[in-house]
Amino acid sequence: MKIARIETFLVPPRWLFCRIETDDGVVGWGEPVVEGRAEVVRAAVDVLAEYLTGQDPLRIQDHWQVLTKGGFYRGGPVLSSAVAGLDQALWDIAGKTYGAPVHALLGGPVRDRVRVYAWVGGDEPAELSEQITAQVEAGFTAVKMNAAGATSPVVTPAETAAVVARVAAARDLLGPHRDVAVDFHGRFTAASTRRVLAELAPLHPLFVEEPVVPDHGHLLPGLVAASPVPLATGERLYSRTDFLPALTAGIAVVQPDLSHAGGISEVHRIASLAETYDAQLAPHCPLGPIALAASLQVAFATPNFLIQEQSRGIHYNKDADLLSYVVDPEPFRFVDGHASRGDAPGLGITVDETAVRAADRTGHAWRNPVWRHPDGSFAEW
């Protein structure tokens, strides 16, 4: 069996899919994308496809080594994301070839269901109550919200009070038996983070995500030492090497993205590394169905898994949603805030190829917003 063809599809709302087909007709799907730079990743996939075409698709680990290291220059979001999607597709082919789900190929399941959370906004508080109530009624036991929109370099008393008020409102609605995670999104400086964390501690967040931008990872040890709240990071880290300093700093939760951090192969290794630091895995995934399917396969086989992000109803999904490109929605049916383990081979989903090809004819050019402070200077989004 050899790889015969590799294609990519730019599909709304902001995703990129890849399709690998073997010479005997086995097809695997992946999701290689950097949000806002999908076209760039598409070009990287085309370059990497030059190596993969004609190769045995079942030599996944060997291909991962060559794709990540064979070009001499290594790492970064574009290359790591291109490799991630191809890696997902190769695991999908392997599962279909052996007639087993990917989690079985990773050593077998360690759980029967995976806890997932819903995103409820938080940049603006007006609709927060309605959104949280809807998610609770849908059975979710955890939500995640942004702490704030654009934030001053040193948070003002009013900004601090507003963050605390929003999280307090969420806690009141959720009660003591459900969780709220709070995403700082790298919008806070280290000094501001230290100030706000102390105020949030009595509200018992599940974790605070991206307390500083990845560029300031060297400040994490001090933040961890000062924080009464578990800290999480990782959506903009792409390898075990990237995660090691965060883990040695004492981060409680690692959040690699299966479409950014080298795919199933690397995220499975990142999870094992995190386990040695008593840290939990909570994969980042505000993306499409293939990325989520890959994330769930890893979650079923990972002992130190905590909770899974998913994008149903997220504000980005205006032109298409999580279920727009799959034939059967059952793998993404969440009961009591959990996804159940299935035994379908590969990634466990059937991609609607007709819908994908039709969507690619429209494509997209999604870009994240650029924010500015009142004085006109750049603000972190």
N, C-alpha and C positions, 0 to 999 in steps of 0.2 A: 504494500500500500504506500502510495506516494502523494504528496500534496500537488494537486493539479492546478488550482486556481485560488486566488485571494482577491476579494472585492471589498470595497467600503461603501457605506451608505450614510449620507448626511441627512438626518431625519429630525423634524421638529419634535419637541420645542427647541432643544439645544444639544442633541446627542449625535454621536457617530457610532455606527455599528460596523463590524467586520464579519465576513463570511469566508470560511476556509472549506474548500471542497477537495476530496481525495479522488484519485483516479478510479476508485470503485464506488463512488457515489456517496460516501459518508460526509456529512456536512456538520461543521461546528461553528458556533456563533460567539462573538465577543463584543465588548463595548470599550474601544480605545478612544478616550476623549479628554481634552482639557476644556472645561467650560469657558467659552469665549475665544478659544483658539482651536476649534475643531478642525478647521481647514489645514492648519499647520500639522496637527497630529495625523491627518489623512495623508499628507505628503510623506511623513515619517513612516507610516505603515507601508506605503508603496515602496519605499527604499528597502525596508526590512524584508518585504515579500520577495525581493530578488534572491535573498539567501534561502528562504524557506521553500520556495517552489522547487519541486522535485525531491524534497527530503521526506524521510519517514516521519509522519506526524506524531508517532508514539514516543519519540525520543525527546520528551518535553523538557527535561532538566538540561540536557545537552543543548537544545535550542535556546533555552533561557540564558545559559552561559554565553553562547555566541552572540545572541542579540543584544545583551547588555554590556558585553566586554569586547566583542570582536571588532568594534569600530574604533578602538583606542580611547576616544572621548566618551565619558560615561555619565550616567545620571541625568538629573533634571526632569522637569515635568513632562516635556514633550516626548523624549525617548522612553521614559519609564511608562508613560501612558500608552504609547504605541505598543510596547512590549506587553503591557498588561492585557490589552484586548486580544492580542494574538495568543497569549498564554491561556486566557479563558477559552478561546475557541479550540485550542489543542486539547485542553482537559475535556471539553465537551465531546470532541471526537473520540478521545480515549474511553470515556464512559460509554458512548454508543457502541464502540468496537467491542468492549468487554461486557456489555449488557449490564452496567452497574452505574448508580449515581456517583458523582464525584466524591461525595463524603465517604463512600465505601472505599474508594481508591486511596483516600487520605488516611485510612486506618480504621474506618467504621465510625458510626455515630456514638456520641457521648450523651445525647439528649434526644427527646422525642419531639420537642417543639422549641421554637426560638422566640424570645420576647422581642417585640418591635415597638418603636415609639412613633408618634405623629408630630409633625411640625405645626406650630400654631402662631408663628410670627413673633411680634413683640417690638418691632421697630416703632410701631405706633400702637398705643394701648386701646384705641377705641373699640376694636372688634375682638379683643383678647378673650373676654368673658364668653362671648358667643362661640368662638372657635374651640375653646377648651371644653365647654359644655357639650358641643357636638362630638368631640373626640371621646369624651367619657361615655356618652350615650352609645357610641360605636364600639365600646368595649375596651378601649386602650387604657392601659394602666400607667402609661408614662407619656409625657409630651416634652418637646424641646422648644425653647423660645429664644429670640435674640434679647440681649440685655438692653440694648439701646441702638439708636441710629448713629449718625455722626457724633463723635464725642470729643470734647475739648482735650487738649494735651494733658491738663491736670483737671480732673472732673470737679465741677462746681458743687456746692451743697445742693443746689436744685437738681442737678443731673444725678447725683448720688441718690437723693430722695426719690426721684422718678424711677430709677432702676429698682430700688427696694420696693416701691409701691406696686410696680408691675408684677414682680416675683411674688410679693405677698398676696396679691389678688389671685394669682395662679394657685398658690398654696391653699388659700381659702376654698377655692373651687375643687381642688383635687383631694383635699383632706390628708390625713396622715398615712394612708395606705397606698397612695399613688405617688409617682415621682415627677419632678420637674427638673430638667436639665437646662442650663443657661449658657448660651453661646455668646462669648465676648467678641468673637469673629476677628480678633486681632485689632479691634477698634480702640482698645484701651492701652495707654502706656503702662509700664510696670508700676509706676507710682500710683496711677489711678486704680489699677487692678488691686493693689495692696489695700487701698482705702475701701474699695467697694466690697471686696471679699469679706472683710470683717463685719460689714453691715448685713451681708446675705447669710452668714453662717446660721443665725437662729431659724432661718427658713428651710434649712436642710436640703439644699439642691443635691440631686443625684451626682452631678459634677458640673464644673464650670469649664467650658471648652475654649480653646485658643486664648488663654489669658494674656498673651502677647503674640506679636507676629513671629513667624519662624526665624526671621533675621536676628531676633533678640533671645534666642534659645539659651544663650549663656546666662541669662538672668533667671532662668527657671529654678535653679537651686534655692535662691533666696525667696522666691515666691512660694515654692512648696513649703519651705521651712516656716514661713509666716502665715500660711493659709490653713484655716480650720475646715476648708471645703476641699473635697477631692478635685484635682485638676486633671484636665484631659487635653490632648493635642495630637495632631498627626495628619490632618487632611492635606497639608502641604509638606509632608515628609514622604520620601519615595523609596526608602530602602532600610534594611537593618542598620546600616551604618548611620543613616540619618536619625533613626530612633534611639540609638544607644545613648547619646548624651541626655536626651529627655528622660530615659529610663534611669540612668544613673543620678539624675537630678531628683528623682522620686515621683515622677508623674504617676498618677493612679490608674489612668485609663488611656490606652493607645487607640488612635482612630485612623489607621491606614485606610485608604480608599482602594477597593479592588480594581478600579479603572485607572488609578494613578500609580500605585506603589507596586508595580511589577506583576500584578495579577494574582491568581490563586497561589502560584508557587511561592512568591515572596511574602505575601501576607500570612500564609501558613507558617513561614519561618519567623516572621515578625511576632506572631502570636506566641510561638515557643520561646523566643527571646524574652518577651514581656513576662511570661510565666515565671522565669527565673528571677524577676524583680518584683514578684507578687503584684503585677499590674494586670488589669482586665482589658479585654478586646471589645471595642464597640465600633465596628467599621463605619466609616463615613460613606453615605450613599444617597445624595439627593438627585440621583440619576435615573436611568431607564431600567427596563425589565431584565436585561441581560446582566448588568452590573449587580442588581439585587439578587438575581438567581445565583450568581457566583458567590456573593457575600453569604447567602444562606447556606450554601454547600460547605463553606469554611466554618460557619458558625456551628453546624451540626457536628463537626469533627473536632472542635476546639474546647478543651476543658475549661480554660479561663475566659470564656466568652461571657460578656455582660448583657449587651442589648444591641439591637440592629436599627439603624436609621433606614427610612424608606420614604418614597416621594409621592405616595397617593395623596392628591389634593394640595400639594405644595404650590406656592404661587407662581413658580416658574412655568408650570405645565398648562399653558393657555391654549396651545394649538394641538396638543396631544398629551396623553397621560400614560401612566404605568402600564395600563392594559391595552393600549392602542395597537401594539405590535405583537401580541401573543394570541394564539388560537384558543387556549384554555386558561381562564383566569384563576382556576382552582389553586395553583401553587402560591398565589398572592391573596388568598382569602384568609383574613386575619380573624381569629376567634378568641375573644377575651384577651386581645392584645398580643396574640402569638400567631406565628406561622407554623403549621404542622409539617413534620418530616414526610417527604414522599420518596418513592423508590424508582421513579422514572430515570432512565439512563442519562448520563451526561449532566448537564446543568439542571435538568428536570423540567424544562419548559419547551414548548413548541413555538418557534418564531413564525409569525404570519409573513411569509416572504413576499406575498403579493402586496400587502400593505406597506412593507418596508421599501420595496422597489418603487411603488407609487409615491411615497413620501419623499424619496430621494430626488424625484424629478422636481419637487418644489424646493427641497433643501431648507437651509436657514442661514442666518448670519448673526447669531445671538452674541451680544456683548454685555458684559456687566456694566453697571452704571459707574460713572466717575463722580465722586462726591468732593465738595469743597467746604471749608469752614467759612463762617461769616466774613472773615477778612480776605477771602479769595484763595487761600492756600489749600493745598491738597489735603483731603481727609481720607482715612482708611475706610474702605467699604467692606 
